[in-house]
Amino acid sequence: MGRLFVLELSGGRIQAMNSDGSDQSVIVTGCRFPDGIVVDAEAGHIYWTNMGTLKLNDGSIERANLDGSNRQIIIPNGVTHTPKQLHLEQRSGKLYWSDREGMRVMRANLDGTDVETLVQTGQGEDDRSDATRWCVGIAVDPIRRHVYWTQKGPDNAGLGRILRAGLDFPKGEDGFNRSDIQVLFDDLPEPIDLELDLKNGFLYWTDRGDPPFGNTVNRAPIEPAPGRGRAPEILLASLMEGIGIALDIAGDRMFITDLGGSVYSAKLDGTEQRTLRYAQGNLTGIAYA
């Protein structure tokens, strides 16, 4: 059946439940505005980001066992400003995350060592006040060696973008000056979290902006498809500010959370949508194992 791990922003908690919404329990409390979560089922760990106090540059990343025990800080306060969605790349043993007010795409080893900035979209307080520079969602393609991220823009401004760059820096370049950044989609309401279906060649994302294109789950081909390019399609609509998304490729399922407090499931094509839980507080990240 599998298990879901869901972040409750308003309560600062991590909930765990079966993939049908049953057997729900709280396994971690006292999180500081949690946003992104991943599961390393083989090692028996969950990792999550804490946004912290948004203007104080005191975000962090923690790790615990699957039952919430043995909690440890992996990335301490001040190393990352406002960490958002988190991605675990098993092949390289790396954690990747977007740092919103830090205006960065970052990565580190699973023990928190070797912290790197892959992309830096701005510097200083003037840039920090520009929401078009804020990095939020993240996904990694270890086969084609790309990292994908969202820059959501101001609320409902239609300035959201989805971008990608290589996992390796072009020769002589760094996170401040990269020539390989591609804008895949722009003029989006507010793109948030990302997931990749590498088996079928799709990029999925949530958008918390206003309808008709916001409050949705969307997907598009990772590479341009014959006759349609990368045209996105809306799979689910009428979310209450959609945030988290997790894919179960083998089971042909996706799971979604929204700030309205609901957990949903649907097939990967958006059909057979079900509400698994509702009125759970303000929910952010979700992970499936």
Backbone torsions as a table, in degrees:
resi	resn	phi	psi	omega
1	MET	NA	-41.2	-178.6
2	GLY	88.3	163.7	-179.0
3	ARG	-124.7	147.6	174.6
4	LEU	-109.2	142.0	175.1
5	PHE	-121.5	121.3	-169.5
6	VAL	-125.6	135.5	178.8
7	LEU	-93.9	128.8	177.6
8	GLU	-105.0	99.7	-175.9
9	LEU	-60.7	-47.3	-173.2
10	SER	-66.3	-33.3	-179.1
11	GLY	-98.9	-4.8	-177.9
12	GLY	61.4	41.5	-173.1
13	ARG	-130.7	162.5	171.4
14	ILE	-116.1	123.9	176.1
15	GLN	-101.6	146.4	172.9
16	ALA	-124.2	145.0	-179.6
17	MET	-159.0	162.7	172.0
18	ASN	-67.5	163.7	-176.0
19	SER	-71.3	-5.5	172.1
20	ASP	-101.6	6.7	178.7
21	GLY	91.5	-4.3	-178.3
22	SER	-84.7	170.3	176.1
23	ASP	54.0	51.2	-178.0
24	GLN	-82.6	139.3	175.4
25	SER	-151.3	159.1	173.9
26	VAL	-96.1	123.7	-176.1
27	ILE	-109.3	-18.9	178.0
28	VAL	-140.8	138.1	175.5
29	THR	-125.6	169.5	174.6
30	GLY	74.5	25.5	175.1
31	CYS	-78.9	148.9	-176.4
32	ARG	-99.4	81.8	-178.6
33	PHE	58.5	67.9	-178.2
34	PRO	-70.3	146.2	-176.2
35	ASP	-133.5	-46.8	-175.9
36	GLY	-120.4	144.7	-177.5
37	ILE	-144.5	142.7	173.5
38	VAL	-137.4	160.7	-179.2
39	VAL	-123.2	132.5	169.2
40	ASP	-108.0	87.1	-173.1
41	ALA	-64.3	-35.8	-177.8
42	GLU	-64.4	-42.0	179.5
43	ALA	-87.0	-10.7	179.7
44	GLY	75.3	36.9	-177.1
45	HIS	-126.2	151.0	163.5
46	ILE	-116.9	146.3	175.1
47	TYR	-123.8	143.0	176.2
48	TRP	-148.2	157.1	177.8
49	THR	-98.8	144.7	170.8
50	ASN	-114.5	118.9	179.7
51	MET	-67.0	-27.7	-179.8
52	GLY	73.2	-163.2	176.3
53	THR	-80.8	116.6	-159.7
54	LEU	-56.7	-32.1	-176.0
55	LYS	-98.6	6.1	-172.7
56	LEU	-106.3	1.0	178.9
57	ASN	54.9	49.4	-176.9
58	ASP	-130.5	34.3	174.4
59	GLY	-68.8	164.5	-178.9
60	SER	-155.6	168.2	174.0
61	ILE	-128.7	133.2	-178.2
62	GLU	-120.5	163.2	176.2
63	ARG	-135.0	146.6	175.1
64	ALA	-150.1	168.2	171.6
65	ASN	-69.9	166.6	-176.3
66	LEU	-61.5	-22.9	178.0
67	ASP	-93.6	4.9	178.5
68	GLY	92.3	-4.4	-179.5
69	SER	-81.7	169.4	176.6
70	ASN	55.7	51.4	-177.4
71	ARG	-75.1	132.8	-178.5
72	GLN	-139.7	146.2	173.2
73	ILE	-86.9	122.5	-179.1
74	ILE	-94.8	-48.2	175.7
75	ILE	-113.1	110.1	-173.6
76	PRO	-76.6	169.2	178.9
77	ASN	-52.5	136.5	174.2
78	GLY	93.6	-17.5	177.3
79	VAL	-76.3	-33.4	174.7
80	THR	-131.7	143.2	-171.1
81	HIS	-77.8	-66.4	-177.1
82	THR	-136.0	77.0	-176.3
83	PRO	-67.5	136.1	-176.1
84	LYS	-113.7	-122.0	-177.2
85	GLN	-64.2	147.9	-174.5
86	LEU	-124.0	144.4	178.1
87	HIS	-134.7	134.8	175.9
88	LEU	-103.9	120.5	178.7
89	GLU	-105.9	106.4	-171.6
90	GLN	-66.0	-38.7	-173.2
91	ARG	-61.0	-42.3	-177.3
92	SER	-96.9	-8.0	-177.1
93	GLY	65.4	43.8	-176.4
94	LYS	-122.3	146.1	166.7
95	LEU	-99.9	132.9	175.4
96	TYR	-117.0	142.1	175.4
97	TRP	-152.3	158.2	172.3
98	SER	-97.3	139.2	-179.1
99	ASP	-115.1	106.0	-168.4
100	ARG	-63.5	-73.4	-179.6
101	GLU	-70.1	-17.8	172.2
102	GLY	-74.5	-14.1	176.7
103	MET	56.8	47.1	-173.7
104	ARG	-141.0	155.3	162.9
105	VAL	-110.8	126.9	-170.1
106	MET	-130.4	164.5	173.1
107	ARG	-152.4	161.8	178.5
108	ALA	-159.2	165.4	170.8
109	ASN	-66.8	164.4	-176.2
110	LEU	-65.0	-20.6	176.8
111	ASP	-93.3	5.3	177.0
112	GLY	90.9	-1.2	178.9
113	THR	-83.5	167.0	175.2
114	ASP	56.6	54.1	177.9
115	VAL	-71.8	131.0	179.9
116	GLU	-129.6	150.4	170.0
117	THR	-104.6	114.4	-179.3
118	LEU	-84.9	-35.6	-179.5
119	VAL	-140.1	134.7	174.3
120	GLN	-125.4	116.6	-174.2
121	THR	-95.1	-6.8	179.1
122	GLY	-177.2	172.9	179.2
123	GLN	-146.3	144.4	173.8
124	GLY	86.5	169.9	-173.9
125	GLU	-68.9	-34.3	178.7
126	ASP	-63.0	-46.7	177.8
127	ASP	-64.7	-37.4	-177.5
128	ARG	-63.0	-27.5	179.3
129	SER	-79.4	-5.2	-179.4
130	ASP	-96.3	102.3	-174.5
131	ALA	-66.1	-16.1	176.4
132	THR	-67.8	-16.0	179.1
133	ARG	-91.2	-7.2	-174.0
134	TRP	-75.5	123.5	177.2
135	CYS	-93.1	131.9	-171.5
136	VAL	-126.1	-67.0	-177.6
137	GLY	-88.9	161.9	178.9
138	ILE	-154.9	145.7	173.9
139	ALA	-151.6	154.5	-175.6
140	VAL	-130.7	135.0	174.1
141	ASP	-110.6	98.5	-177.5
142	PRO	-73.6	-15.5	-179.1
143	ILE	-79.3	-53.8	177.7
144	ARG	-84.4	-6.5	176.7
145	ARG	60.8	57.9	176.4
146	HIS	-126.9	148.3	166.3
147	VAL	-113.6	135.8	179.5
148	TYR	-112.9	145.0	175.6
149	TRP	-151.5	160.3	176.3
150	THR	-107.5	147.0	167.0
151	GLN	-122.2	106.3	-163.2
152	LYS	-75.9	-27.9	-177.2
153	GLY	77.1	177.3	178.4
154	PRO	-63.5	163.6	-178.7
155	ASP	-56.4	122.6	173.7
156	ASN	53.7	31.8	-177.3
157	ALA	-90.0	-9.4	-177.1
158	GLY	68.1	26.6	-178.8
159	LEU	-115.4	11.5	179.9
160	GLY	-70.2	149.0	-179.1
161	ARG	-139.2	155.4	169.4
162	ILE	-120.9	128.5	-173.9
163	LEU	-129.3	167.4	172.4
164	ARG	-149.0	159.0	176.5
165	ALA	-151.8	171.8	-179.8
166	GLY	-74.4	154.4	173.4
167	LEU	-71.4	-19.2	178.5
168	ASP	-112.0	140.6	178.7
169	PHE	-70.2	139.3	166.6
170	PRO	-57.2	148.6	-174.9
171	LYS	-54.0	128.5	177.2
172	GLY	79.8	5.0	-177.7
173	GLU	-112.7	167.7	177.8
174	ASP	-143.3	-171.3	-175.8
175	GLY	-64.3	-21.8	-179.9
176	PHE	-83.4	-20.2	-172.1
177	ASN	-146.1	85.8	-178.4
178	ARG	-115.6	134.0	179.6
179	SER	-95.4	-2.6	-173.5
180	ASP	-105.5	12.4	178.9
181	ILE	-76.3	128.3	178.0
182	GLN	-115.1	136.4	170.9
183	VAL	-92.9	113.4	-178.9
184	LEU	-85.6	-39.6	179.7
185	PHE	-141.2	141.2	173.6
186	ASP	-136.7	-180.0	-178.9
187	ASP	58.2	33.8	176.7
188	LEU	-91.3	153.8	-179.1
189	PRO	-60.1	-65.6	179.8
190	GLU	-158.4	74.8	-179.5
191	PRO	-65.4	136.0	-175.0
192	ILE	-116.7	-99.4	-173.1
193	ASP	-87.3	152.5	-176.9
194	LEU	-122.1	151.1	168.2
195	GLU	-145.9	148.9	177.9
196	LEU	-113.1	134.5	169.4
197	ASP	-105.6	90.0	-175.4
198	LEU	-70.9	-28.3	-179.8
199	LYS	-64.1	-45.0	-176.2
200	ASN	-103.0	-3.0	173.0
201	GLY	78.9	38.7	-178.7
202	PHE	-124.3	147.8	169.5
203	LEU	-106.5	127.4	178.8
204	TYR	-111.2	147.8	173.2
205	TRP	-154.3	155.1	172.3
206	THR	-97.7	154.3	176.9
207	ASP	-137.9	122.5	-175.6
208	ARG	-97.3	7.3	178.7
209	GLY	-72.5	-174.4	-178.2
210	ASP	-77.6	155.2	174.2
211	PRO	-61.2	161.3	7.3
212	PRO	-83.2	-15.6	-174.9
213	PHE	-98.4	-16.4	177.6
214	GLY	-92.0	175.5	-174.6
215	ASN	55.2	45.3	-171.2
216	THR	-136.8	165.6	163.5
217	VAL	-112.8	132.7	-174.8
218	ASN	-127.7	159.1	170.1
219	ARG	-146.1	158.2	178.0
220	ALA	-153.3	156.2	177.0
221	PRO	-61.9	140.8	176.0
222	ILE	-62.0	-43.2	175.0
223	GLU	-114.5	151.6	-178.3
224	PRO	-53.6	133.2	179.7
225	ALA	-94.9	144.4	179.8
226	PRO	-55.4	127.5	175.3
227	GLY	85.2	-12.2	-178.4
228	ARG	-138.8	-1.9	178.5
229	GLY	61.8	-131.0	178.8
230	ARG	-112.4	26.9	-175.6
231	ALA	-56.5	123.4	-179.9
232	PRO	-77.5	157.1	174.1
233	GLU	-126.1	143.3	176.7
234	ILE	-86.0	122.7	-178.5
235	LEU	-96.8	-40.1	179.5
236	LEU	-134.3	146.0	179.0
237	ALA	-134.3	178.4	176.0
238	SER	64.8	28.8	171.1
239	LEU	-73.9	160.6	176.2
240	MET	-99.8	73.2	-175.6
241	GLU	65.0	76.3	-178.2
242	GLY	-64.0	138.3	-178.5
243	ILE	-127.7	-75.8	-169.9
244	GLY	-84.8	148.2	175.0
245	ILE	-145.6	138.8	176.8
246	ALA	-139.7	140.7	-177.7
247	LEU	-110.3	139.4	168.1
248	ASP	-114.7	88.3	-173.0
249	ILE	-62.8	-45.8	-177.5
250	ALA	-62.1	-33.9	-179.0
251	GLY	-92.9	3.9	-178.9
252	ASP	53.7	48.4	-177.2
253	ARG	-137.3	153.6	166.8
254	MET	-131.9	156.8	179.9
255	PHE	-129.0	138.9	-173.3
256	ILE	-135.4	146.0	172.1
257	THR	-121.5	157.8	172.7
258	ASP	-137.9	164.3	-178.7
259	LEU	-68.0	-15.4	175.1
260	GLY	-72.7	-9.6	174.2
261	GLY	100.3	17.2	-179.0
262	SER	-107.7	150.5	171.2
263	VAL	-117.0	126.5	-177.0
264	TYR	-119.5	157.6	167.6
265	SER	-130.1	156.7	175.7
266	ALA	-162.5	163.9	171.1
267	LYS	-69.6	164.2	-176.0
268	LEU	-63.4	-21.1	177.3
269	ASP	-91.0	4.6	177.0
270	GLY	92.5	-6.7	179.0
271	THR	-80.7	167.4	176.8
272	GLU	57.0	44.8	178.1
273	GLN	-67.7	136.0	177.9
274	ARG	-134.8	146.5	172.0
275	THR	-96.0	115.8	-177.6
276	LEU	-86.3	-38.3	179.1
277	ARG	-146.4	150.9	175.9
278	TYR	-142.9	164.6	179.5
279	ALA	54.5	47.2	-178.3
280	GLN	-102.8	18.6	-173.9
281	GLY	90.4	-165.9	177.5
282	ASN	-88.6	112.1	-175.8
283	LEU	-98.9	143.2	179.0
284	THR	-120.0	-106.1	-172.8
285	GLY	-71.4	156.1	176.9
286	ILE	-143.7	143.7	176.9
287	ALA	-135.5	148.2	179.0
288	TYR	-119.3	138.5	175.6
289	ALA	-140.6	NA	NA
